[in-house]
Amino acid sequence: MSIKEQARKQGIWKRVEIIGDIAVIGIPFDKKPEDLINVANYIMSRLPYIKAVWGRYRDVSGPYRLPTYYHIAGEKRSETIYKEHGCRYYLDFTKVFFSEKLSFEHLRVAKQVRRGEVIINMFSGFGPFSILSAVLGKPKIVYSIDINPYAYYYLMANVELNRAYEVLPIYGDAFIRIYDLEDADRIIAPLPELADKAYEIALQKIKKGGIIHLYTEIETKKGEDPIKIAMSKYSGSYYARIVRSVKPYTYHVVVDIKVN
């Protein structure tokens, strides 16, 4: 039986995420971590490079937006090297926010960066938006702020790991530290739960003609289009897409905004 069949049998297929040499299984709400031990052992037997398996509930809580994780099998280790779009990231997914669903967005935004830009990433995490933007776009500088001390630590490590020296890690509250910075050509605000506050502050620090990549949470009623709602909410919106469904009728949506 394949890993896919084994996982589907227990109702968890599409919930398995590979982060470096660690597999993370999304735990259904009707199961406990120990219910997944057979799947975890099966994954490790079929994929020898997987050294540990963890379980994760879909909840996100606390100031650092971290889900609840449980170790299931293998090495009791959550630090790993994750590879994405040619970059390598050293991280501990139990201490910093990680979502493979943002991989497309990391590349989409980075491809828009132009040489010489000043960029502010208000919530940089371990660095995937900032570092890929620096590697592909060759901006002047990417100010990268995060209030999570672990994210700051891993971002500094990842700057060295990828030789992305245009990225400047800044530890602290983005809503305060941003006022110490020069105005930006591009601002990235990947924290949906605080999108409205981030938008208002980003408007104060963006140059005329600059771009804001705003990640927001949109609640809808049956039949409503979250993309239309998001674009009508933020003046200057010219592009939007659904990043993921959070729960029924609630979506994380990215909105690209040109500020005139």
Secondary structure as UniProt FT lines:
FT   HELIX           3..9
FT   TURN            10..11
FT   TURN            13..14
FT   STRAND          16..19
FT   TURN            20..21
FT   STRAND          22..26
FT   TURN            29..30
FT   HELIX           33..36
FT   HELIX           37..46
FT   TURN            48..49
FT   STRAND          52..56
FT   TURN            62..65
FT   STRAND          69..74
FT   STRAND          79..84
FT   TURN            85..86
FT   STRAND          87..92
FT   TURN            93..95
FT   HELIX           100..102
FT   HELIX           103..110
FT   TURN            111..112
FT   TURN            115..116
FT   STRAND          118..121
FT   TURN            125..126
FT   HELIX           128..137
FT   STRAND          141..146
FT   HELIX           149..162
FT   TURN            165..166
FT   STRAND          167..171
FT   HELIX           174..177
FT   HELIX           178..180
FT   STRAND          184..189
FT   HELIX           192..194
FT   HELIX           195..205
FT   STRAND          206..219
FT   TURN            222..223
FT   HELIX           226..233
FT   TURN            235..236
FT   STRAND          237..247
FT   TURN            248..249
FT   STRAND          250..258
//
